[in-house]
Amino acid sequence: MAVQELAIVAKIGDERHPRADVLAWEDKRIDAAARKLGVAAPPAAPIAQRRESWLQIKRALGNDEIHRRLARDATIADRLGVLQAKVSKRRRHCVTELFVPGGSATRFAEWFEEITFSSNQDEMERACPDHFVLRIVDGKQEVLETNGGSPFAALFDIDYDDVSSITTPVDPAFPVRLDGVAIGSNGKPIGGVRHQFRDTPDGVHARLAVEFPLPMLGTIIRGHRWHLACEFSNWFEAAIAADQV
C-alpha cells in the first residue's frame, strides 16, 4: 500500500512546524534508536525507505532479543517512573497538536484501535524509530520505547479500560478520544494519554497529550513532543491511505 506524504503541520510548544521538520527529526532518531539497540543504522536514503528498513531490522531481531538488549534500560526507567509517581500524584503534561489535511477524526480513531487491539506490530512500530516493541499481551498494550529525550528505553503497559487516573480534562470541542493509562511494574499508574480529535473544514485537528510524573525532566517532555508529532503524522498518513483503498 502506497502512503502519500501529507502537508501535516505540527504545533510543538509555541511554534508550528511543516512536515519536513518532523521528518528530519525522524531521520535522526533512526540513527539514535539503532545505537540504542547496538546495530548498524540503515544507510542514507529517502526517509520512507529508511523507515521501512529500520522496521525490518527490528523484525529481524525479534521481540525477545530486543527485550534482552534493552533490559537494563527498562529496569532503570521503571524504577525511576515508579519512584516519580510515588513522589507526587500530580502530572507534567506533554502536548502536541497536528493539523491534518484530509481524513476523518472518527475513521482515524477506528483505524488506530484496530491496529492496536489486533496487535499489528508493523503499523505500531513503523510510526516512530523509538518504538521497539508495541503489542497486546494479556489484554493490555505492552510498550517498549524511548520516551522523547530520555536516555533510557522504558517498558510499561497501557490500560485502555481504567482511565480514571488521567488528569487532562475532556474538551467537548473534540468529540473523538483515545485514552489510556501507563502502568508500571508495581501495577500502578505512572502516566497516561488523552488524545483528542475533531474534524475541521480542511481535515482533522488532533490534540495529543501525554501525562508524565511531575518530577519528569523538561528535556524528556520537550523531546516527546516531537515523538508525538512523528508517530501520529505517520499514523495519519497510513490511516488515510488505507481508507482510500
KAGIKA-V54214 format. One line per field, one symbol per residue. ss: DSSP state (H for helix, E for strand, C for the rest). psi: psi as a letter, one per 40 degrees, with the letter a starting at -180 (. if undefined). A space follows every 10 residues. Layout:
ss: ???
psi: ???
This chain:
ss: CCCCCCCCEE EECCEEECHH HHHHHHHHHH HHHHHHHCCC CCCCCCHHHH HHHHHHHHHH HCHHHHHHHC HHHHHHHHHH HHHHHHHCCC EEEEEEEEEE ECCCHHHHHH HHHHHHHCCC HHHHHHCCCC EEEEEEECCE EEEEEECCCC CCEEEEEEEC CCCCCCCCCC CCCCCEEEEE EEECCCCCEE EEEEEEEEEC CCEEEEEEEE EEECCCCHHH HHHHHHHHHH HHHHHHHHHH HHHCC
psi: hhhhhighhh hhbeihhidd dddddddddd ddddddefih iiihiidddd dddddddddd diddddddde dddddddddd dddddddiei ihhhhiiihh hiahdddddd ddddddeefg dddddddhde hdhhihhfei hhhhihhbei eihihiihhe dgfeehehih heegehihii hhhaeeeihe aiighiiiii debhhhhhhh hiidehiddd dddedddddd dddddddddd ddee.
